[in-house]
Every structure is written in C-alpha cells, then in structure tokens.
C-alpha cells in the first residue's frame, strides 16, 4: 500500500502524517506486505514531503510489515545523502526497508530552485541510481574514498518507479519495476513487456519483478466503492485545472460541487480505470489485471476522505487477497 499523507478538509497536514502512521499499524494487523510513503514538495493538501523521515516513524510504529518509499525522487537529492538515509533506516529496522526511487524533479521552477535543481536534473537518472547502489554495495567510483556510512552492506530492497525512462533503467540495472497505467493500460503493458525483454539479472534481482500500482476501492455495493474514489479524483482535477492539490472533501460534497465541462471531463477521466466494487467484483478485476500484466505484486494507492471507510475498504481487500484454505 502507498500512502501519500493527503490532508482532509478541516484537518491539518500534521494530522495527515499522524493518520499515515496509525494507518500503517492497522494495515500490518490486516496482513499487508508493504507500506510505502511518497515525496511531494510544496503541494498544499499533501503532507508527505520527507519520505525517509516518515518511513522511520512508520517503521517505529510497526513490527513486521516492510516499510519503504514510493518513492524518493532521486534527481531532487544527492545519491550519497539518500544512501546514508536508507543506511540509517536499515540499521534501525534491519531487513524491513524498501528503497523505492522515482525520476521526477520538482514540478515548478520555484520548487526546483529551492531544491537547488533544474529541469535537466533527471537526465542522468540511470547514473544517479547506479551511484546510489554503488554506495550501498561499497563499489561506487564516482567519488573515490567516499563511503556512505552506515549504508554499505545494508539490506535495503531497491525498486524503480516507472516514470519517463524508469522502466529502461530498471531493466538495465536488474531492479524490480513499479508501474501504473498513467498513460492507459495498453501503454503500461507494452512497457512491462519491454522491461522483461531488456532485463539484465543482477545481485538485486535474478529475474524481472513487476509491481503494478492502482487504486482499489471495496465496499458493500459498487456505488459505495465508486464514491470512495471521488475525493481523490476531485483533488486531481483541481491540480490539473488550478495548479493546486487541495485537501480532500467528502464524496457528498464533491458530488454537489459545480464543474464546468473541462473539469467534468478530467474528473471522469480520473475515475476511469480504477478498480472498485464489491468483493466478488474486485476479485475478478484484480485477477484480470494480474493475468494481463503478469504482476508479481499489486501496489494499492486508494485514499479517501473518511478514515473508517478507507480502513473498511482495505479490510475487505485483505479478505480477497488472503490465501484460501486447501
């Protein structure tokens, strides 16, 4: 599960971060395998700006679930610093840390300047990832004599988020791939096929490993499940039309909001392609997605306004995914 620490109308960013930590503990009790947090800078409505710090809080509040980032946007940072941060996480929570790495750079000129980066910062993403992995393995040669302490020998598990050229980087470096149908499912499936064909075995992974990311909402009825998706769809619509990602509103408020034609089109587009329904409906949808993609794992990204409804959806989903008695 990926949690972006999205704020809710009438609630603070600080509450959103505390909600993330609490939710991780709840999902661990439901048997989920991974809990990841994300990196967003200067986005009102999204509190997750420091993923390695938040990952430490999540790991402290849990015992067994794997904790990681989905992801650290590597072009925003120096590979040495990222390696050191994950080295600290692994030292404190050995064998539980996932190092998800993304290719995005700050999305406005102001954010990039504040980060000390420019639009071209992601052009050498492959080199940045290789340098970072070199610090973990103790093999990096870009800066002779420099060691990422305590990262050398850390048992972190690296993943590449497939934005831009990410799928090719994952294949060339022999790393697991995390991918979503951002440009449609056909484009996603084509990227997965190219990744598998191009994959080079490595010390990190002997074979291709694909994690497909999607929203999944489960409720007692199809319509109730669909309503769970509405708060985030509206926030995404606002981001694309007004340049802001506002705190989530309740489904009832969203349904009552006036939308012009462009907003309505973007809202319906954001609602399309998300998996939702009752348990039997979602089980069929998930089975179809796994069959079409050959996914090794599904990374669930669903967020909604009501924490109780959100937890209920994940509880129902855990029941679908639980192994069946022989």
Legacy VTK file of the C-alpha trace (Angstrom):
# vtk DataFile Version 3.0
C-alpha trace
ASCII
DATASET POLYDATA
POINTS 326 float
0.000 0.000 0.000
1.182 3.526 -0.840
0.009 6.384 1.393
0.590 9.974 0.238
-0.458 11.554 3.564
-3.214 13.555 1.933
-4.936 16.102 4.127
-8.700 16.204 4.584
-10.902 19.302 4.570
-10.934 20.700 8.111
-7.865 18.720 9.192
-4.213 19.771 9.305
-1.178 18.439 7.492
0.168 17.312 10.861
-2.956 15.201 11.363
-2.456 13.676 7.918
1.027 12.500 8.885
-0.223 11.027 12.159
-3.035 9.342 10.247
-0.434 7.723 7.966
1.487 6.257 10.891
-1.678 4.963 12.533
-2.933 3.504 9.260
0.311 1.597 8.766
-0.226 -0.138 12.094
-3.792 -1.000 11.116
-2.712 -2.457 7.778
0.015 -4.508 9.431
-2.680 -6.095 11.599
-4.598 -6.942 8.410
-1.594 -8.780 6.978
-0.423 -6.344 4.293
3.095 -6.950 2.967
4.456 -3.433 2.341
3.619 0.110 3.404
5.179 2.894 1.354
5.155 6.684 1.651
5.772 9.313 -1.021
7.636 12.575 -1.704
5.828 15.770 -2.698
7.204 19.272 -2.243
5.140 22.449 -1.787
1.834 20.721 -2.537
-0.935 22.030 -0.261
-3.105 19.074 0.676
-0.246 16.550 0.608
1.864 16.359 3.769
4.320 13.670 2.656
7.392 15.767 1.841
10.145 13.847 3.685
9.622 10.146 2.943
12.631 8.701 4.747
11.717 10.596 7.923
8.115 9.416 7.679
9.258 5.866 6.898
11.219 5.875 10.164
8.081 6.854 12.081
6.064 4.155 10.309
8.688 1.501 10.982
8.818 2.525 14.653
5.056 2.079 14.959
5.046 -1.374 13.326
6.858 -4.661 13.806
6.893 -6.847 10.714
5.454 -5.065 7.677
8.036 -3.893 5.139
8.342 -0.116 5.055
9.587 1.977 2.171
9.245 4.867 -0.215
7.161 5.168 -3.323
9.358 6.932 -3.842
12.279 9.139 -3.048
12.637 11.373 -6.113
16.340 10.832 -6.662
17.001 13.801 -9.001
15.987 16.075 -6.109
18.844 14.762 -3.940
22.480 13.747 -3.871
22.846 9.932 -4.100
25.244 9.941 -1.116
22.640 11.543 1.153
19.906 9.150 0.022
22.207 6.174 0.594
23.028 7.407 4.086
19.355 7.872 4.927
18.451 4.348 3.855
21.512 3.025 5.621
20.239 4.544 8.846
16.770 3.095 8.251
18.202 -0.372 7.647
20.417 -0.141 10.712
17.423 0.715 12.880
14.951 -1.670 11.195
17.092 -4.376 9.614
15.617 -6.401 6.775
12.394 -4.361 6.582
13.300 -1.399 4.360
12.318 -0.901 0.696
14.115 1.813 -1.290
11.653 2.951 -3.953
13.251 5.513 -6.285
11.470 7.889 -8.642
12.707 10.037 -11.512
10.577 13.177 -11.076
12.096 16.528 -10.203
10.328 19.493 -8.566
7.395 20.367 -10.824
7.681 24.176 -10.721
10.629 26.471 -11.261
10.315 27.799 -7.721
10.464 24.335 -6.170
13.419 23.350 -8.348
15.321 26.478 -7.363
14.553 25.831 -3.693
15.893 22.279 -4.103
18.945 23.504 -5.997
17.920 21.600 -9.144
16.851 22.421 -12.693
14.627 20.757 -15.287
17.550 18.717 -16.610
18.302 17.119 -13.229
16.658 13.833 -14.224
18.607 13.366 -17.476
21.262 11.209 -15.786
18.800 9.275 -13.650
20.443 5.952 -14.561
23.806 7.286 -13.403
22.302 8.609 -10.181
20.705 5.239 -9.394
23.941 3.393 -10.216
25.919 5.723 -7.929
23.416 5.220 -5.116
23.523 1.440 -5.467
27.316 1.649 -5.549
27.309 3.342 -2.162
25.148 0.532 -0.761
27.375 -2.136 -2.280
30.603 -0.322 -1.436
31.618 -0.242 -5.108
30.999 3.344 -6.206
33.908 5.026 -8.017
32.405 8.430 -8.877
33.914 9.877 -5.681
36.970 7.822 -4.650
37.381 7.375 -0.932
33.798 8.425 -0.140
31.713 5.903 1.792
28.041 6.082 2.704
28.123 5.101 6.351
26.165 3.110 7.551
24.735 2.200 4.143
27.485 -0.134 2.916
26.150 -3.658 3.051
22.644 -2.528 4.013
19.862 -4.986 3.208
17.579 -2.458 1.558
15.437 -3.632 -1.376
15.591 -1.192 -4.336
12.634 -0.570 -6.671
12.366 1.759 -9.672
9.193 3.769 -10.272
8.440 3.796 -13.992
8.153 7.483 -14.812
9.779 8.608 -18.037
12.721 6.325 -18.755
12.330 4.484 -15.448
11.368 1.117 -16.945
14.517 1.007 -19.053
16.685 1.946 -16.089
15.112 -0.835 -14.015
15.774 -3.365 -16.776
19.373 -2.301 -17.387
20.265 -2.311 -13.677
18.366 -5.505 -12.898
15.889 -3.936 -10.460
12.201 -4.531 -9.670
9.804 -2.250 -11.514
6.819 -0.331 -10.112
4.451 0.871 -12.801
0.937 2.334 -13.177
-1.396 2.795 -16.123
-0.847 6.557 -16.174
-0.998 6.633 -19.998
-3.531 3.817 -20.246
-3.277 0.092 -19.684
-2.059 -0.731 -23.189
0.928 1.588 -22.753
1.638 0.098 -19.334
1.544 -3.464 -20.654
3.876 -2.521 -23.513
6.342 -1.005 -21.018
6.217 -4.149 -18.904
6.888 -6.295 -21.958
9.904 -4.180 -22.929
11.174 -4.287 -19.349
11.048 -8.080 -19.246
12.719 -8.420 -22.653
15.523 -5.996 -21.736
16.076 -7.152 -18.149
19.625 -7.970 -17.060
19.934 -10.184 -13.952
21.757 -8.524 -11.077
22.721 -9.042 -7.460
19.499 -7.233 -6.587
17.159 -9.443 -8.613
17.872 -12.538 -10.718
14.731 -12.076 -12.814
12.204 -9.363 -13.756
9.856 -8.384 -10.942
6.796 -6.247 -11.654
4.671 -4.322 -9.163
1.554 -2.809 -10.739
0.181 0.251 -8.965
-3.540 1.029 -8.988
-6.341 2.359 -6.823
-8.620 -0.339 -5.411
-11.835 0.503 -3.544
-14.023 -2.192 -1.997
-17.384 -1.671 -0.304
-20.735 -3.371 0.264
-22.017 -2.015 -3.056
-20.500 -0.939 -6.358
-21.775 2.615 -5.946
-20.363 2.990 -2.428
-16.992 1.743 -3.672
-17.102 4.242 -6.539
-17.823 7.074 -4.101
-14.660 6.226 -2.178
-12.668 7.235 -5.263
-14.358 10.626 -5.668
-12.364 12.742 -3.154
-9.002 11.987 -4.771
-10.417 12.295 -8.291
-11.659 15.787 -7.424
-8.312 16.766 -5.910
-6.536 15.550 -9.064
-8.979 17.555 -11.190
-8.180 20.680 -9.194
-4.464 20.007 -9.585
-4.813 19.818 -13.368
-7.091 22.843 -13.742
-5.941 25.190 -10.988
-2.432 24.013 -10.170
-3.292 23.092 -6.575
-3.917 19.747 -4.870
-6.494 20.727 -2.238
-7.390 18.791 0.910
-9.871 16.028 0.188
-13.590 16.667 0.572
-16.272 14.115 1.353
-17.918 12.284 -1.578
-21.180 14.083 -0.841
-19.505 17.485 -1.073
-17.710 16.507 -4.273
-20.964 15.311 -5.863
-22.582 18.673 -5.072
-19.753 20.824 -6.413
-20.357 22.603 -9.726
-17.985 21.555 -12.511
-17.508 23.088 -15.930
-17.144 20.838 -18.973
-13.367 20.588 -18.709
-13.463 19.820 -15.008
-16.190 17.213 -15.511
-14.159 15.532 -18.242
-10.996 15.423 -16.140
-12.950 14.189 -13.121
-14.482 11.313 -15.067
-11.067 10.530 -16.544
-9.596 10.341 -13.025
-12.383 7.943 -12.024
-11.790 5.706 -15.054
-9.617 2.623 -14.829
-9.677 2.396 -11.041
-10.668 -0.958 -9.592
-13.789 -0.751 -7.453
-16.831 -2.712 -6.410
-17.912 -5.436 -4.039
-15.539 -8.204 -3.004
-16.502 -10.564 -5.859
-16.323 -7.732 -8.405
-12.905 -6.549 -7.257
-11.579 -10.093 -7.076
-12.472 -10.553 -10.759
-10.932 -7.202 -11.680
-7.723 -7.947 -9.791
-7.446 -11.407 -11.321
-7.827 -9.905 -14.781
-5.196 -7.238 -14.123
-2.709 -9.786 -12.803
-3.382 -12.103 -15.739
-2.903 -9.338 -18.316
0.210 -7.853 -16.709
1.818 -10.880 -15.090
2.262 -8.698 -11.999
4.166 -10.182 -9.083
2.521 -7.718 -6.695
-0.211 -5.079 -6.667
0.577 -1.742 -5.004
-2.695 -0.187 -3.817
-2.922 3.604 -3.815
-6.543 4.288 -2.834
-7.118 7.220 -0.498
-10.432 8.777 0.514
-11.943 11.319 2.897
-13.366 9.064 5.619
-10.658 7.104 7.505
-13.185 4.493 8.680
-14.429 3.884 5.141
-10.845 3.718 3.910
-9.898 1.129 6.526
-13.046 -0.881 5.754
-12.074 -0.976 2.070
-8.586 -2.246 2.892
-10.034 -4.780 5.319
-12.316 -6.119 2.588
-9.404 -6.168 0.150
-7.286 -8.121 2.625
-10.057 -10.712 2.758
-9.928 -11.055 -1.029
-6.149 -11.441 -1.060
-5.964 -13.863 1.883
-4.909 -17.423 0.983
-7.865 -19.778 0.636
-7.991 -22.962 2.750
-6.954 -26.097 0.827
LINES 1 327
326 0 1 2 3 4 5 6 7 8 9 10 11 12 13 14 15 16 17 18 19 20 21 22 23 24 25 26 27 28 29 30 31 32 33 34 35 36 37 38 39 40 41 42 43 44 45 46 47 48 49 50 51 52 53 54 55 56 57 58 59 60 61 62 63 64 65 66 67 68 69 70 71 72 73 74 75 76 77 78 79 80 81 82 83 84 85 86 87 88 89 90 91 92 93 94 95 96 97 98 99 100 101 102 103 104 105 106 107 108 109 110 111 112 113 114 115 116 117 118 119 120 121 122 123 124 125 126 127 128 129 130 131 132 133 134 135 136 137 138 139 140 141 142 143 144 145 146 147 148 149 150 151 152 153 154 155 156 157 158 159 160 161 162 163 164 165 166 167 168 169 170 171 172 173 174 175 176 177 178 179 180 181 182 183 184 185 186 187 188 189 190 191 192 193 194 195 196 197 198 199 200 201 202 203 204 205 206 207 208 209 210 211 212 213 214 215 216 217 218 219 220 221 222 223 224 225 226 227 228 229 230 231 232 233 234 235 236 237 238 239 240 241 242 243 244 245 246 247 248 249 250 251 252 253 254 255 256 257 258 259 260 261 262 263 264 265 266 267 268 269 270 271 272 273 274 275 276 277 278 279 280 281 282 283 284 285 286 287 288 289 290 291 292 293 294 295 296 297 298 299 300 301 302 303 304 305 306 307 308 309 310 311 312 313 314 315 316 317 318 319 320 321 322 323 324 325
